[in-house]
Amino acid sequence: MLRFHLTEGGKYWTKEYGNPDNPEHVSFLRAYSPYHNVKKAVYPPTLFETSLGDDRGVDPMRAMKMAARVSYHNQGDNPILLRVKQGQGHGGAWRVSDSIEQLVDQYSFFKQYLQK
């Protein structure tokens, strides 16, 4: 939440989230920033998803950095996975086959790691 405004669409979100360039906003932005609140802990099985074709300013790098940070701080054996979609935008798959592939990956993850 301290750099979201540097992305293409993020610069339009400062009225909603706060402005990281304003020193008065930094403390509350950091307080609710998921990235800045990752601590050493045992994390549950986690699947992050992003798309390289996102054109709404949600840079895929954000999900990549978050997955890396959680993975680095994870003190357990649970997997921290990242699914990177290519050729899809912010809203998801453009083709039915892409939607099916995504659902298969998600349901497989749920069945493998969350069904207990």
Number of C-alpha atoms within 10 A of each C-alpha: 20 17 12 20 19 13 13 13 14 17 14 14 12 13 8 7 15 17 20 20 12 8 8 11 14 15 12 13 17 15 11 11 13 11 17 14 11 16 14 14 11 14 18 14 16 18 15 13 16 22 22 16 17 18 15 13 16 20 21 18 12 15 19 17 12 18 20 15 17 21 21 13 14 19 13 13 11 14 14 19 17 16 16 15 18 13 14 18 17 16 11 16 18 11 10 9 10 16 13 12 11 17 12 12 14 15 12 12 16 15 11 11 14 12 7 6
